[in-house]
Amino acid sequence: MKKMISKSLVFFFIVIISTACSTSGKSINVTDEMNSVISEFILDYNKDKYYETEKQFEAHKVYGAKEIDGIVEVYIYSLYMGFNRVTKDEEQSGGSFPVLIKLKNKNDTYSVIEYKEPENGDMYTDSIKEMFPKKYANKAIKDTRSVNKLEKKIKEKVDLWLEEPN
């Protein structure tokens, strides 16, 4: 009887430990392909959300990523900005915020299966803490420098766009 209980307890702990390990995921590097899919998705997602402009740009900072059961969770800070040629590099619309993106790889191609922004107002901080692992959540909540760096990246893209013929 004791052996039976002992074996059952061992089995129970193995199941618990393996479940805990599988939900924590393994850290992975975000590839250029993943970054491209993320940017394209954010541009498309926001195209009708903000004031209409001639050209929109997106840049993001990756805090980290992990894979859980074939799904890649990417924790980013995203900046989206829209511009018109007549106003040159003066932003006409946009937004910035931490974002959780979930990607699935099918036939060596990534696609976004979930996109989540933090809640507004009083729920902003708590929702980031729910979306991101603690080590990234605290960075995302306090990270104001990212916007300036991301804005510089976008301005470089805008300058190239403005040099193109109409």
ZAKOLTOR-603043 format. One record per residue (C-alpha): x, y, z. Coordinates in Angstrom, 3 decimals. Example, Ala and Ser with C-alpha at 12.3 -4.5 7.8 and 13.67 -1.06 7.14 Angstrom:
% ZAKOLTOR-603043
<node east="12.300" north="-4.500" up="7.800"/>
<node east="13.670" north="-1.060" up="7.140"/>
//
This chain:
% ZAKOLTOR-603043
<node east="0.000" north="0.000" up="0.000"/>
<node east="2.835" north="2.410" up="0.883"/>
<node east="4.585" north="1.581" up="-2.399"/>
<node east="1.384" north="2.382" up="-4.297"/>
<node east="1.000" north="5.756" up="-2.549"/>
<node east="4.698" north="6.467" up="-3.022"/>
<node east="4.540" north="5.717" up="-6.761"/>
<node east="1.395" north="7.806" up="-7.087"/>
<node east="3.062" north="10.761" up="-5.370"/>
<node east="6.136" north="10.500" up="-7.594"/>
<node east="3.925" north="10.383" up="-10.678"/>
<node east="1.910" north="13.355" up="-9.388"/>
<node east="5.062" north="15.457" up="-8.828"/>
<node east="6.462" north="14.546" up="-12.255"/>
<node east="3.227" north="15.691" up="-13.876"/>
<node east="3.245" north="18.935" up="-11.861"/>
<node east="6.886" north="19.691" up="-12.645"/>
<node east="6.563" north="18.918" up="-16.352"/>
<node east="3.433" north="21.054" up="-16.594"/>
<node east="5.145" north="23.939" up="-14.820"/>
<node east="8.151" north="23.675" up="-17.127"/>
<node east="6.060" north="23.577" up="-20.283"/>
<node east="4.082" north="26.712" up="-19.363"/>
<node east="7.205" north="28.703" up="-18.507"/>
<node east="8.574" north="28.185" up="-22.002"/>
<node east="12.098" north="28.533" up="-23.290"/>
<node east="13.676" north="31.851" up="-24.192"/>
<node east="14.312" north="32.340" up="-27.884"/>
<node east="15.789" north="35.013" up="-30.108"/>
<node east="13.444" north="37.005" up="-32.315"/>
<node east="14.487" north="36.637" up="-35.947"/>
<node east="14.352" north="39.266" up="-38.684"/>
<node east="11.420" north="37.349" up="-40.182"/>
<node east="9.520" north="37.522" up="-36.872"/>
<node east="10.254" north="41.262" up="-36.559"/>
<node east="9.004" north="41.826" up="-40.104"/>
<node east="5.776" north="39.887" up="-39.457"/>
<node east="5.231" north="41.859" up="-36.246"/>
<node east="5.738" north="45.239" up="-37.967"/>
<node east="3.467" north="44.340" up="-40.885"/>
<node east="0.761" north="43.164" up="-38.510"/>
<node east="0.941" north="46.334" up="-36.379"/>
<node east="0.798" north="48.556" up="-39.469"/>
<node east="-2.270" north="46.707" up="-40.721"/>
<node east="-3.896" north="46.566" up="-37.279"/>
<node east="-3.574" north="50.334" up="-36.790"/>
<node east="-4.424" north="51.540" up="-40.300"/>
<node east="-8.061" north="52.332" up="-39.433"/>
<node east="-7.478" north="53.052" up="-35.760"/>
<node east="-5.766" north="56.437" up="-36.144"/>
<node east="-6.241" north="59.554" up="-38.245"/>
<node east="-5.717" north="58.705" up="-41.932"/>
<node east="-2.276" north="59.558" up="-43.314"/>
<node east="-0.398" north="58.932" up="-46.560"/>
<node east="2.234" north="56.650" up="-45.057"/>
<node east="2.546" north="54.829" up="-41.749"/>
<node east="5.629" north="53.444" up="-40.050"/>
<node east="6.250" north="51.148" up="-37.101"/>
<node east="9.314" north="50.399" up="-35.001"/>
<node east="9.565" north="48.262" up="-31.897"/>
<node east="11.935" north="47.258" up="-29.151"/>
<node east="11.980" north="43.582" up="-28.202"/>
<node east="12.273" north="42.902" up="-24.474"/>
<node east="12.318" north="39.154" up="-24.949"/>
<node east="10.518" north="36.136" up="-26.321"/>
<node east="9.726" north="32.606" up="-25.302"/>
<node east="8.236" north="29.576" up="-26.965"/>
<node east="5.477" north="27.629" up="-25.255"/>
<node east="4.023" north="24.563" up="-26.973"/>
<node east="4.901" north="25.854" up="-30.456"/>
<node east="3.613" north="29.386" up="-29.828"/>
<node east="6.140" north="32.229" up="-29.640"/>
<node east="5.270" north="35.010" up="-27.206"/>
<node east="7.100" north="38.239" up="-28.039"/>
<node east="7.183" north="41.129" up="-25.555"/>
<node east="7.750" north="44.475" up="-27.250"/>
<node east="7.393" north="48.229" up="-26.977"/>
<node east="5.878" north="49.498" up="-30.243"/>
<node east="5.727" north="52.954" up="-31.804"/>
<node east="3.328" north="53.587" up="-34.694"/>
<node east="3.373" north="56.905" up="-36.576"/>
<node east="1.586" north="58.286" up="-39.631"/>
<node east="2.859" north="61.031" up="-41.954"/>
<node east="1.811" north="63.142" up="-44.950"/>
<node east="4.192" north="64.477" up="-47.594"/>
<node east="2.858" north="68.015" up="-47.198"/>
<node east="3.786" north="68.082" up="-43.488"/>
<node east="7.059" north="66.224" up="-44.161"/>
<node east="8.492" north="64.568" up="-41.030"/>
<node east="5.896" north="66.040" up="-38.680"/>
<node east="3.870" north="63.210" up="-37.140"/>
<node east="0.162" north="63.370" up="-37.950"/>
<node east="-1.071" north="60.377" up="-35.963"/>
<node east="0.190" north="57.492" up="-33.909"/>
<node east="0.604" north="55.765" up="-30.607"/>
<node east="3.102" north="53.876" up="-28.485"/>
<node east="2.683" north="51.123" up="-25.927"/>
<node east="3.928" north="47.759" up="-24.719"/>
<node east="2.460" north="44.881" up="-26.726"/>
<node east="2.263" north="41.118" up="-26.382"/>
<node east="2.350" north="39.367" up="-29.749"/>
<node east="1.870" north="35.632" up="-30.164"/>
<node east="3.251" north="33.988" up="-33.296"/>
<node east="2.708" north="30.556" up="-34.750"/>
<node east="5.085" north="28.944" up="-37.211"/>
<node east="3.376" north="26.968" up="-39.936"/>
<node east="5.316" north="25.661" up="-42.932"/>
<node east="8.306" north="27.884" up="-42.017"/>
<node east="6.158" north="31.023" up="-42.067"/>
<node east="5.181" north="33.003" up="-38.986"/>
<node east="1.756" north="34.508" up="-38.496"/>
<node east="0.279" north="36.550" up="-35.658"/>
<node east="-2.373" north="34.628" up="-33.752"/>
<node east="-2.806" north="37.101" up="-30.887"/>
<node east="-2.147" north="40.805" up="-30.353"/>
<node east="-2.659" north="42.408" up="-26.969"/>
<node east="-2.228" north="46.003" up="-25.807"/>
<node east="-2.464" north="47.134" up="-22.175"/>
<node east="-5.675" north="48.542" up="-20.768"/>
<node east="-6.058" north="52.320" up="-20.494"/>
<node east="-6.111" north="54.472" up="-17.393"/>
<node east="-5.900" north="52.927" up="-13.944"/>
<node east="-5.607" north="49.408" up="-15.400"/>
<node east="-2.528" north="50.229" up="-17.547"/>
<node east="0.165" north="49.051" up="-15.125"/>
<node east="-1.730" north="45.997" up="-13.869"/>
<node east="-2.553" north="44.854" up="-17.389"/>
<node east="1.128" north="45.039" up="-18.417"/>
<node east="2.020" north="42.955" up="-15.381"/>
<node east="-0.554" north="40.364" up="-16.515"/>
<node east="0.671" north="40.392" up="-20.136"/>
<node east="4.440" north="40.308" up="-19.559"/>
<node east="6.739" north="38.227" up="-17.367"/>
<node east="7.874" north="40.258" up="-14.360"/>
<node east="11.394" north="40.859" up="-15.709"/>
<node east="9.955" north="42.534" up="-18.828"/>
<node east="6.875" north="44.140" up="-17.267"/>
<node east="8.852" north="46.409" up="-14.984"/>
<node east="11.044" north="47.539" up="-17.899"/>
<node east="8.038" north="48.216" up="-20.122"/>
<node east="6.248" north="50.216" up="-17.423"/>
<node east="9.280" north="52.436" up="-16.749"/>
<node east="10.641" north="52.535" up="-20.293"/>
<node east="10.223" north="56.045" up="-21.668"/>
<node east="13.559" north="56.144" up="-23.497"/>
<node east="12.343" north="53.568" up="-26.006"/>
<node east="9.989" north="56.057" up="-27.605"/>
<node east="12.828" north="58.472" up="-28.428"/>
<node east="15.006" north="55.725" up="-29.926"/>
<node east="12.110" north="54.258" up="-31.889"/>
<node east="11.120" north="57.706" up="-33.123"/>
<node east="14.647" north="58.207" up="-34.525"/>
<node east="14.359" north="54.881" up="-36.397"/>
<node east="11.032" north="55.931" up="-37.855"/>
<node east="12.299" north="59.399" up="-38.815"/>
<node east="15.084" north="57.722" up="-40.825"/>
<node east="12.444" north="55.709" up="-42.700"/>
<node east="10.354" north="58.854" up="-43.211"/>
<node east="13.335" north="60.731" up="-44.683"/>
<node east="13.872" north="57.907" up="-47.191"/>
<node east="10.165" north="57.923" up="-48.060"/>
<node east="10.174" north="61.707" up="-48.592"/>
<node east="13.128" north="61.366" up="-50.989"/>
<node east="11.125" north="58.987" up="-53.200"/>
<node east="9.312" north="60.515" up="-56.160"/>
<node east="5.559" north="60.917" up="-55.748"/>
//
